[in-house]
Protein backbone atom coordinates (compact mmCIF):
# COMPACT_ATOMS: atom_id res chain seq x y z
CA UNK A 1 0.00 0.00 0.00
CA UNK A 2 1.42 3.36 -1.09
CA UNK A 3 -0.01 6.57 0.38
CA UNK A 4 0.80 10.30 0.14
CA UNK A 5 2.25 10.46 -3.39
CA UNK A 6 4.52 13.21 -4.66
CA UNK A 7 6.65 13.47 -1.51
CA UNK A 8 9.63 15.75 -2.11
CA UNK A 9 12.44 14.01 -0.16
CA UNK A 10 13.85 17.18 1.43
CA UNK A 11 10.49 18.59 2.54
CA UNK A 12 11.50 19.47 6.12
CA UNK A 13 11.28 20.24 8.90
CA UNK A 14 8.26 17.98 9.44
CA UNK A 15 8.69 15.63 6.46
CA UNK A 16 6.02 12.98 5.84
CA UNK A 17 4.55 10.66 8.43
CA UNK A 18 1.74 8.13 8.70
CA UNK A 19 -1.42 9.52 10.32
CA UNK A 20 -2.04 8.12 13.84
CA UNK A 21 -5.77 8.75 13.42
CA UNK A 22 -6.01 6.60 10.28
CA UNK A 23 -6.51 2.83 9.95
CA UNK A 24 -4.51 1.50 6.98
CA UNK A 25 -6.05 -1.82 5.92
CA UNK A 26 -5.49 -4.62 3.41
CA UNK A 27 -8.72 -6.45 2.50
CA UNK A 28 -8.70 -9.97 1.00
CA UNK A 29 -11.43 -11.95 -0.78
CA UNK A 30 -10.54 -15.66 -0.78
CA UNK A 31 -13.84 -17.28 -1.81
CA UNK A 32 -14.50 -15.37 -5.07
CA UNK A 33 -17.75 -13.80 -3.86
CA UNK A 34 -16.48 -10.30 -4.71
CA UNK A 35 -16.44 -9.21 -1.07
CA UNK A 36 -12.96 -8.53 0.28
CA UNK A 37 -13.83 -9.09 3.93
CA UNK A 38 -12.62 -12.65 4.47
CA UNK A 39 -9.25 -11.61 5.88
CA UNK A 40 -8.06 -8.12 6.72
CA UNK A 41 -4.77 -6.73 7.99
CA UNK A 42 -5.01 -3.41 9.82
CA UNK A 43 -2.05 -1.12 10.52
CA UNK A 44 -2.22 1.61 13.16
CA UNK A 45 0.55 4.12 13.91
CA UNK A 46 1.55 6.05 17.02
CA UNK A 47 3.92 9.01 17.05
CA UNK A 48 6.59 9.37 19.75
CA UNK A 49 8.45 12.63 20.43
CA UNK A 50 11.65 11.84 22.25
CA UNK A 51 15.19 12.79 23.28
CA UNK A 52 16.76 16.19 22.86
CA UNK A 53 14.25 17.15 20.18
CA UNK A 54 11.54 16.88 22.81
CA UNK A 55 13.51 17.95 25.87
CA UNK A 56 14.99 21.09 24.29
CA UNK A 57 11.94 21.91 22.21
CA UNK A 58 13.94 21.86 18.98
CA UNK A 59 12.15 22.94 15.77
CA UNK A 60 13.57 19.96 13.84
CA UNK A 61 12.29 16.38 14.02
CA UNK A 62 15.66 14.86 13.12
CA UNK A 63 19.10 16.18 14.06
CA UNK A 64 22.67 14.84 13.81
CA UNK A 65 23.30 14.54 17.58
CA UNK A 66 25.20 12.30 16.75
CA UNK A 67 24.43 11.27 13.14
CA UNK A 68 21.45 8.89 13.00
CA UNK A 69 22.62 5.40 12.07
CA UNK A 70 19.99 3.31 13.89
CA UNK A 71 16.26 3.58 14.50
CA UNK A 72 17.20 4.07 18.17
CA UNK A 73 19.47 6.99 17.27
CA UNK A 74 19.45 9.92 19.70
CA UNK A 75 18.76 12.39 16.92
CA UNK A 76 15.63 10.57 15.75
CA UNK A 77 13.33 12.88 17.68
CA UNK A 78 10.09 11.84 16.00
CA UNK A 79 9.48 8.11 15.71
CA UNK A 80 6.43 6.19 14.64
CA UNK A 81 5.64 2.77 16.07
CA UNK A 82 2.96 0.62 14.49
CA UNK A 83 0.81 -2.41 15.21
CA UNK A 84 -0.63 -5.08 12.90
CA UNK A 85 -3.97 -6.74 13.56
CA UNK A 86 -5.49 -9.58 11.52
CA UNK A 87 -9.28 -9.63 11.32
CA UNK A 88 -10.92 -12.93 10.36
CA UNK A 89 -14.49 -14.10 10.99
CA UNK A 90 -15.03 -11.01 13.12
CA UNK A 91 -12.15 -11.94 15.41
CA UNK A 92 -9.25 -9.53 15.85
CA UNK A 93 -5.82 -11.08 16.40
CA UNK A 94 -2.82 -8.86 17.10
CA UNK A 95 0.01 -10.14 14.91
CA UNK A 96 2.42 -7.55 16.21
CA UNK A 97 1.76 -5.07 19.03
CA UNK A 98 2.59 -1.36 19.15
CA UNK A 99 6.06 -1.90 20.62
CA UNK A 100 9.36 -2.35 18.83
CA UNK A 101 8.55 -1.86 15.15
CA UNK A 102 9.46 1.59 13.85
CA UNK A 103 8.51 3.16 10.54
CA UNK A 104 11.54 4.22 8.51
CA UNK A 105 11.80 8.05 8.47
CA UNK A 106 12.45 10.29 5.49
CA UNK A 107 15.95 10.54 4.06
CA UNK A 108 16.93 13.83 5.69
CA UNK A 109 20.41 13.99 4.20
CA UNK A 110 24.02 12.73 4.55
CA UNK A 111 24.95 14.77 7.63
CA UNK A 112 21.93 13.60 9.60
CA UNK A 113 21.65 10.08 8.12
CA UNK A 114 25.01 9.15 6.57
CA UNK A 115 23.92 5.61 5.59
CA UNK A 116 20.24 5.84 4.77
CA UNK A 117 20.11 2.47 2.99
CA UNK A 118 21.45 0.81 6.11
CA UNK A 119 18.97 2.71 8.26
CA UNK A 120 16.06 1.68 6.03
CA UNK A 121 17.14 -1.97 6.12
CA UNK A 122 16.62 -1.93 9.89
CA UNK A 123 12.94 -1.24 9.25
CA UNK A 124 12.43 -4.60 7.53
CA UNK A 125 11.07 -6.89 10.24
CA UNK A 126 10.76 -10.68 10.25
CA UNK A 127 7.84 -11.55 12.53
CA UNK A 128 8.27 -15.29 12.15
CA UNK A 129 5.91 -17.78 10.55
CA UNK A 130 6.73 -16.44 7.10
CA UNK A 131 5.49 -12.92 7.91
CA UNK A 132 7.65 -9.92 7.05
CA UNK A 133 6.78 -6.24 7.15
CA UNK A 134 8.12 -2.81 6.26
CA UNK A 135 6.66 0.66 6.75
CA UNK A 136 8.36 3.88 5.70
CA UNK A 137 9.24 6.20 2.88
CA UNK A 138 10.24 4.70 -0.46
CA UNK A 139 10.86 5.84 -4.03
CA UNK A 140 7.52 6.09 -5.86
CA UNK A 141 7.25 2.99 -8.11
CA UNK A 142 4.66 4.53 -10.44
CA UNK A 143 5.80 6.32 -13.59
CA UNK A 144 3.87 8.79 -15.69
CA UNK A 145 4.30 12.12 -17.46
CA UNK A 146 1.79 13.53 -15.00
CA UNK A 147 1.81 17.13 -16.18
CA UNK A 148 1.34 16.22 -19.84
CA UNK A 149 -1.26 13.50 -19.19
CA UNK A 150 -3.58 15.77 -17.21
CA UNK A 151 -2.97 18.76 -19.48
CA UNK A 152 -5.74 17.27 -21.64
CA UNK A 153 -3.32 14.63 -22.96
CA UNK A 154 -0.75 17.14 -24.14
CA UNK A 155 1.67 14.25 -24.62
CA UNK A 156 5.26 14.96 -25.56
CA UNK A 157 8.31 13.09 -26.79
CA UNK A 158 10.43 12.38 -24.96
CA UNK A 159 8.13 12.16 -21.98
CA UNK A 160 9.10 13.10 -18.44
CA UNK A 161 8.55 10.76 -15.52
CA UNK A 162 7.28 13.40 -13.14
CA UNK A 163 7.26 10.99 -10.20
CA UNK A 164 10.93 10.18 -10.59
CA UNK A 165 12.91 11.17 -7.48
CA UNK A 166 9.70 11.64 -5.53
CA UNK A 167 8.61 9.36 -2.72
CA UNK A 168 5.57 7.71 -1.15
CA UNK A 169 4.88 6.23 2.26
CA UNK A 170 4.84 2.46 1.80
CA UNK A 171 3.39 -0.36 3.87
CA UNK A 172 4.65 -3.73 2.60
CA UNK A 173 3.34 -6.94 4.15
CA UNK A 174 4.50 -10.43 3.17
CA UNK A 175 2.52 -13.39 4.47
CA UNK A 176 2.48 -17.11 3.54
CA UNK A 177 -0.20 -18.11 1.05
CA UNK A 178 -1.65 -20.53 3.58
CA UNK A 179 -2.64 -17.57 5.76
CA UNK A 180 -4.74 -16.11 2.95
CA UNK A 181 -6.45 -19.08 1.29
CA UNK A 182 -9.82 -20.25 2.54
CA UNK A 183 -8.77 -23.67 3.81
CA UNK A 184 -5.23 -22.64 4.84
CA UNK A 185 -3.53 -24.66 2.13
CA UNK A 186 -1.15 -23.31 -0.46
CA UNK A 187 -2.56 -22.25 -3.84
CA UNK A 188 -2.75 -25.19 -6.25
CA UNK A 189 -4.13 -27.45 -3.54
CA UNK A 190 -7.47 -25.72 -3.12
CA UNK A 191 -10.39 -24.62 -5.23
CA UNK A 192 -10.15 -21.22 -3.53
CA UNK A 193 -6.63 -20.27 -4.59
CA UNK A 194 -7.77 -17.15 -6.46
CA UNK A 195 -7.55 -14.05 -4.31
CA UNK A 196 -8.96 -10.57 -4.67
CA UNK A 197 -7.67 -7.65 -2.63
CA UNK A 198 -7.69 -3.92 -2.17
CA UNK A 199 -6.22 -1.43 0.28
CA UNK A 200 -8.04 1.33 2.12
CA UNK A 201 -7.59 4.17 4.59
CA UNK A 202 -10.29 4.98 7.17
CA UNK A 203 -10.86 7.72 9.74
CA UNK A 204 -13.10 7.98 12.82
CA UNK A 205 -16.57 9.24 11.94
CA UNK A 206 -16.18 12.19 14.32
CA UNK A 207 -13.00 14.09 15.27
CA UNK A 208 -13.07 16.41 18.27
CA UNK A 209 -10.22 18.93 18.36
CA UNK A 210 -9.23 20.44 21.67
CA UNK A 211 -6.88 23.11 22.86
CA UNK A 212 -3.18 22.49 22.48
CA UNK A 213 -3.64 20.69 19.19
CA UNK A 214 -4.99 17.51 20.76
CA UNK A 215 -7.73 15.62 18.94
CA UNK A 216 -9.95 12.66 19.75
CA UNK A 217 -11.52 10.30 17.21
CA UNK A 218 -15.00 9.11 18.07
CA UNK A 219 -17.37 6.60 16.51
CA UNK A 220 -16.81 3.89 13.92
CA UNK A 221 -14.15 4.20 11.27
CA UNK A 222 -15.31 5.46 7.89
CA UNK A 223 -13.48 4.53 4.70
CA UNK A 224 -12.18 7.63 2.95
CA UNK A 225 -9.98 6.15 0.23
CA UNK A 226 -9.45 2.82 -1.53
CA UNK A 227 -7.31 1.49 -4.32
CA UNK A 228 -6.69 -1.76 -6.17
CA UNK A 229 -6.60 -1.36 -9.94
CA UNK A 230 -4.66 1.84 -10.69
CA UNK A 231 -6.25 4.80 -12.48
CA UNK A 232 -9.85 3.62 -12.03
CA UNK A 233 -10.74 6.53 -9.78
CA UNK A 234 -8.59 8.91 -11.81
CA UNK A 235 -9.75 8.09 -15.35
CA UNK A 236 -13.03 6.16 -15.10
CA UNK A 237 -15.01 7.63 -12.21
CA UNK A 238 -16.50 11.10 -12.77
CA UNK A 239 -15.17 13.97 -10.66
CA UNK A 240 -18.51 14.45 -8.89
CA UNK A 241 -18.51 10.82 -7.69
CA UNK A 242 -14.84 10.31 -6.76
CA UNK A 243 -15.32 10.84 -3.01
CA UNK A 244 -18.40 8.61 -3.01
CA UNK A 245 -16.50 5.90 -4.90
CA UNK A 246 -13.69 6.04 -2.33
CA UNK A 247 -16.14 5.62 0.54
CA UNK A 248 -17.81 2.46 -0.79
CA UNK A 249 -16.78 -1.20 -0.93
CA UNK A 250 -15.81 -2.97 -4.20
CA UNK A 251 -18.99 -5.08 -4.09
CA UNK A 252 -20.94 -1.81 -4.43
CA UNK A 253 -19.23 -0.98 -7.72
CA UNK A 254 -22.40 -1.74 -9.66
CA UNK A 255 -23.76 1.71 -8.91
CA UNK A 256 -20.93 3.14 -11.02
CA UNK A 257 -21.57 0.78 -13.95
CA UNK A 258 -22.43 3.61 -16.34
CA UNK A 259 -18.89 4.99 -16.01
CA UNK A 260 -17.54 1.64 -17.26
CA UNK A 261 -20.00 1.06 -20.09
CA UNK A 262 -19.88 4.69 -21.22
CA UNK A 263 -16.30 5.77 -20.39
CA UNK A 264 -16.00 9.53 -20.03
CA UNK A 265 -12.30 9.47 -20.88
CA UNK A 266 -13.18 8.21 -24.36
CA UNK A 267 -15.78 10.96 -24.58
CA UNK A 268 -13.14 13.56 -23.67
CA UNK A 269 -10.83 12.21 -26.41
CA UNK A 270 -13.57 12.55 -29.01
CA UNK A 271 -14.43 16.10 -27.90
CA UNK A 272 -10.83 17.39 -27.83
CA UNK A 273 -9.25 15.48 -30.72
CA UNK A 274 -12.22 14.38 -32.80
CA UNK A 275 -11.11 10.81 -32.22
CA UNK A 276 -13.27 7.89 -33.23
CA UNK A 277 -14.24 5.92 -30.15
CA UNK A 278 -15.98 2.55 -29.87
CA UNK A 279 -19.76 2.63 -29.75
CA UNK A 280 -21.42 2.39 -26.36
CA UNK A 281 -22.41 0.71 -24.15
CA UNK A 282 -19.08 -1.11 -23.88
CA UNK A 283 -18.43 -4.36 -22.06
CA UNK A 284 -14.63 -4.55 -22.30
CA UNK A 285 -13.95 -2.48 -19.15
CA UNK A 286 -16.62 -4.44 -17.28
CA UNK A 287 -14.99 -7.73 -18.30
CA UNK A 288 -11.53 -6.50 -17.35
CA UNK A 289 -12.28 -4.76 -14.06
CA UNK A 290 -15.64 -5.73 -12.58
CA UNK A 291 -16.57 -9.34 -13.28
CA UNK A 292 -15.72 -11.98 -10.69
CA UNK A 293 -14.00 -14.92 -12.35
CA UNK A 294 -14.49 -18.37 -10.82
CA UNK A 295 -13.13 -20.56 -13.63
C-alpha positions in Angstrom: 0.0 0.0 0.0 1.4 3.4 -1.1 0.0 6.6 0.4 0.8 10.3 0.1 2.2 10.5 -3.4 4.5 13.2 -4.7 6.6 13.5 -1.5 9.6 15.8 -2.1 12.4 14.0 -0.2 13.8 17.2 1.4 10.5 18.6 2.5 11.5 19.5 6.1 11.3 20.2 8.9 8.3 18.0 9.4 8.7 15.6 6.5 6.0 13.0 5.8 4.5 10.7 8.4 1.7 8.1 8.7 -1.4 9.5 10.3 -2.0 8.1 13.8 -5.8 8.8 13.4 -6.0 6.6 10.3 -6.5 2.8 9.9 -4.5 1.5 7.0 -6.1 -1.8 5.9 -5.5 -4.6 3.4 -8.7 -6.4 2.5 -8.7 -10.0 1.0 -11.4 -12.0 -0.8 -10.5 -15.7 -0.8 -13.8 -17.3 -1.8 -14.5 -15.4 -5.1 -17.7 -13.8 -3.9 -16.5 -10.3 -4.7 -16.4 -9.2 -1.1 -13.0 -8.5 0.3 -13.8 -9.1 3.9 -12.6 -12.7 4.5 -9.2 -11.6 5.9 -8.1 -8.1 6.7 -4.8 -6.7 8.0 -5.0 -3.4 9.8 -2.1 -1.1 10.5 -2.2 1.6 13.2 0.5 4.1 13.9 1.5 6.1 17.0 3.9 9.0 17.0 6.6 9.4 19.7 8.5 12.6 20.4 11.7 11.8 22.3 15.2 12.8 23.3 16.8 16.2 22.9 14.3 17.2 20.2 11.5 16.9 22.8 13.5 18.0 25.9 15.0 21.1 24.3 11.9 21.9 22.2 13.9 21.9 19.0 12.2 22.9 15.8 13.6 20.0 13.8 12.3 16.4 14.0 15.7 14.9 13.1 19.1 16.2 14.1 22.7 14.8 13.8 23.3 14.5 17.6 25.2 12.3 16.8 24.4 11.3 13.1 21.5 8.9 13.0 22.6 5.4 12.1 20.0 3.3 13.9 16.3 3.6 14.5 17.2 4.1 18.2 19.5 7.0 17.3 19.4 9.9 19.7 18.8 12.4 16.9 15.6 10.6 15.8 13.3 12.9 17.7 10.1 11.8 16.0 9.5 8.1 15.7 6.4 6.2 14.6 5.6 2.8 16.1 3.0 0.6 14.5 0.8 -2.4 15.2 -0.6 -5.1 12.9 -4.0 -6.7 13.6 -5.5 -9.6 11.5 -9.3 -9.6 11.3 -10.9 -12.9 10.4 -14.5 -14.1 11.0 -15.0 -11.0 13.1 -12.2 -11.9 15.4 -9.3 -9.5 15.9 -5.8 -11.1 16.4 -2.8 -8.9 17.1 0.0 -10.1 14.9 2.4 -7.5 16.2 1.8 -5.1 19.0 2.6 -1.4 19.1 6.1 -1.9 20.6 9.4 -2.3 18.8 8.5 -1.9 15.1 9.5 1.6 13.9 8.5 3.2 10.5 11.5 4.2 8.5 11.8 8.1 8.5 12.4 10.3 5.5 15.9 10.5 4.1 16.9 13.8 5.7 20.4 14.0 4.2 24.0 12.7 4.6 24.9 14.8 7.6 21.9 13.6 9.6 21.7 10.1 8.1 25.0 9.2 6.6 23.9 5.6 5.6 20.2 5.8 4.8 20.1 2.5 3.0 21.4 0.8 6.1 19.0 2.7 8.3 16.1 1.7 6.0 17.1 -2.0 6.1 16.6 -1.9 9.9 12.9 -1.2 9.2 12.4 -4.6 7.5 11.1 -6.9 10.2 10.8 -10.7 10.2 7.8 -11.5 12.5 8.3 -15.3 12.2 5.9 -17.8 10.6 6.7 -16.4 7.1 5.5 -12.9 7.9 7.7 -9.9 7.0 6.8 -6.2 7.2 8.1 -2.8 6.3 6.7 0.7 6.7 8.4 3.9 5.7 9.2 6.2 2.9 10.2 4.7 -0.5 10.9 5.8 -4.0 7.5 6.1 -5.9 7.3 3.0 -8.1 4.7 4.5 -10.4 5.8 6.3 -13.6 3.9 8.8 -15.7 4.3 12.1 -17.5 1.8 13.5 -15.0 1.8 17.1 -16.2 1.3 16.2 -19.8 -1.3 13.5 -19.2 -3.6 15.8 -17.2 -3.0 18.8 -19.5 -5.7 17.3 -21.6 -3.3 14.6 -23.0 -0.7 17.1 -24.1 1.7 14.2 -24.6 5.3 15.0 -25.6 8.3 13.1 -26.8 10.4 12.4 -25.0 8.1 12.2 -22.0 9.1 13.1 -18.4 8.5 10.8 -15.5 7.3 13.4 -13.1 7.3 11.0 -10.2 10.9 10.2 -10.6 12.9 11.2 -7.5 9.7 11.6 -5.5 8.6 9.4 -2.7 5.6 7.7 -1.2 4.9 6.2 2.3 4.8 2.5 1.8 3.4 -0.4 3.9 4.7 -3.7 2.6 3.3 -6.9 4.1 4.5 -10.4 3.2 2.5 -13.4 4.5 2.5 -17.1 3.5 -0.2 -18.1 1.0 -1.6 -20.5 3.6 -2.6 -17.6 5.8 -4.7 -16.1 2.9 -6.5 -19.1 1.3 -9.8 -20.2 2.5 -8.8 -23.7 3.8 -5.2 -22.6 4.8 -3.5 -24.7 2.1 -1.2 -23.3 -0.5 -2.6 -22.2 -3.8 -2.7 -25.2 -6.2 -4.1 -27.4 -3.5 -7.5 -25.7 -3.1 -10.4 -24.6 -5.2 -10.2 -21.2 -3.5 -6.6 -20.3 -4.6 -7.8 -17.1 -6.5 -7.6 -14.1 -4.3 -9.0 -10.6 -4.7 -7.7 -7.7 -2.6 -7.7 -3.9 -2.2 -6.2 -1.4 0.3 -8.0 1.3 2.1 -7.6 4.2 4.6 -10.3 5.0 7.2 -10.9 7.7 9.7 -13.1 8.0 12.8 -16.6 9.2 11.9 -16.2 12.2 14.3 -13.0 14.1 15.3 -13.1 16.4 18.3 -10.2 18.9 18.4 -9.2 20.4 21.7 -6.9 23.1 22.9 -3.2 22.5 22.5 -3.6 20.7 19.2 -5.0 17.5 20.8 -7.7 15.6 18.9 -9.9 12.7 19.7 -11.5 10.3 17.2 -15.0 9.1 18.1 -17.4 6.6 16.5 -16.8 3.9 13.9 -14.1 4.2 11.3 -15.3 5.5 7.9 -13.5 4.5 4.7 -12.2 7.6 2.9 -10.0 6.1 0.2 -9.5 2.8 -1.5 -7.3 1.5 -4.3 -6.7 -1.8 -6.2 -6.6 -1.4 -9.9 -4.7 1.8 -10.7 -6.2 4.8 -12.5 -9.9 3.6 -12.0 -10.7 6.5 -9.8 -8.6 8.9 -11.8 -9.7 8.1 -15.4 -13.0 6.2 -15.1 -15.0 7.6 -12.2 -16.5 11.1 -12.8 -15.2 14.0 -10.7 -18.5 14.5 -8.9 -18.5 10.8 -7.7 -14.8 10.3 -6.8 -15.3 10.8 -3.0 -18.4 8.6 -3.0 -16.5 5.9 -4.9 -13.7 6.0 -2.3 -16.1 5.6 0.5 -17.8 2.5 -0.8 -16.8 -1.2 -0.9 -15.8 -3.0 -4.2 -19.0 -5.1 -4.1 -20.9 -1.8 -4.4 -19.2 -1.0 -7.7 -22.4 -1.7 -9.7 -23.8 1.7 -8.9 -20.9 3.1 -11.0 -21.6 0.8 -14.0 -22.4 3.6 -16.3 -18.9 5.0 -16.0 -17.5 1.6 -17.3 -20.0 1.1 -20.1 -19.9 4.7 -21.2 -16.3 5.8 -20.4 -16.0 9.5 -20.0 -12.3 9.5 -20.9 -13.2 8.2 -24.4 -15.8 11.0 -24.6 -13.1 13.6 -23.7 -10.8 12.2 -26.4 -13.6 12.5 -29.0 -14.4 16.1 -27.9 -10.8 17.4 -27.8 -9.2 15.5 -30.7 -12.2 14.4 -32.8 -11.1 10.8 -32.2 -13.3 7.9 -33.2 -14.2 5.9 -30.1 -16.0 2.5 -29.9 -19.8 2.6 -29.7 -21.4 2.4 -26.4 -22.4 0.7 -24.2 -19.1 -1.1 -23.9 -18.4 -4.4 -22.1 -14.6 -4.5 -22.3 -13.9 -2.5 -19.2 -16.6 -4.4 -17.3 -15.0 -7.7 -18.3 -11.5 -6.5 -17.3 -12.3 -4.8 -14.1 -15.6 -5.7 -12.6 -16.6 -9.3 -13.3 -15.7 -12.0 -10.7 -14.0 -14.9 -12.4 -14.5 -18.4 -10.8 -13.1 -20.6 -13.6 
